Amino acid sequence: MSKNASEQQALSKLRQQIDAIDTDIQRLINERASCAKQVAEVKMHSGGAVSPVFYRPEREAQVLRKIMERNKGPVADEQMARIFREVMSVCLALEQPMRIAFLGPEGTFTQAAALKHFGHSVVSAPLASIDEVFREVESGAANYGVVPVENSTEGMVNSTLDSFMNSALKICGEVELRIHHHLLTKGETELANIRKIYSHEQSLAQCRKWLNTHLPQAERVSVGSNAEAARMVLGETADCAAEVAAIAGDMAAEAYALDVLASRIEDEPDNATRFLVVGHQLVPQSGRDKTSIIIAMRNKPGALYHLLEPFQKAELSLTRVETRPSRTGTWSYVFFVDFEGHCEDEKVQSVLAKIADEAAELRVLGSYPVAVL
């Protein structure tokens, strides 16, 4: 047998093996989906007058963690978890199709975060502002909302914090997304010809050094989102298109069919943004959780010390402390605090009780699983 014939025979055997494995995978996915439908039926029959809860953030976090723990490769842990994330998304859609509101329009990093967290088998609902996302979920028009809350280089998104001050919604989850910014143009454009750049103010700030070096003469125009910037460039006339560009990510480039003139222009290579999932439900413990609270302290000496001391004594790790002006009094402030632990933990309950004794107001925004993906 010739060498070429031997190779073809070996390849044929491997392809047959792959086909058999694919058949098994397909059968098992459908078995899983059938189990998911049975879960929905049990919940519907046992729920009574109360609407059953189909999406369980703590359960999904536990499943994804186990998948990563038992993974043996060669597929990387995170890639394996992403595959199962989509399988879980399809199965959940069989139980209850979910509508997810996010800061739009189509193609924003917030949409990418929503799809990363929920998978692609959800109905995406782009909205024009963060407060609109909150209202959409509050009204019941959307099951959950996804909003940005902090960037690793530019800090907190204040409009999200302000929305929590007037909302009864709970935080049900978090998403961490690596952010890569690209300079997008419509058609053939020379870098030296660009006179105007559209982008969200945070993205312009995250690319400041690159812009100062490569496009110091270009006007920087802040718009509502990166996707909006991409849409504005797409709508430019042929005469003006060669002089404008947008800073946005991969989803926006694909959604609006724009060319990437320069890729990964962010100043910090590890640039990341954290997003929050907001909804109505309280999330049980998943085994590795985070809690977010709002505290209004009485205006007296040592207020910040009295806020932080119980965490230190209980050895609870703070992950974020942010201050925002209160709307109830001049030079009065509220604190947004994130820390490791769940509000059902006895240690956490003890700390919250001590803070409540010192605070003018304490509100738990939610306990939720630490981001898995």
Secondary structure, DSSP 4 states (H G I P E B T S, - for coil): --HHHHHHHHHHHHHHHHHHHHHHHHHHHHHHHHHHHHHHHHHHHH-TTSPPP---HHHHHHHHHHHHHH--SSS-HHHHHHHHHHHHHHHHHHH---EEEEESSTT-HHHHHHHHHH-SSSEEEEESSHHHHHHHHHTTSSSEEEEEEEETTTEE-HHHHHHHHT---EEEEEEEEE---EEEESSS--GGG--EEEEEHHHHHHTHHHHHHH-TTSEEEEES-HHHHHHHHHTS-HHHHTTEEEEE-HHHHHHTT-EEEE----SSTT-EEEEEEEESPPPPP-SSEEEEEEEEE-SSTTHHHHHHHHHHHHTPPEEEEEEEE-SSSTT-EEEEEEEES-TTSHHHHHHHHHHHHHEEEEEEEEEEEPP--
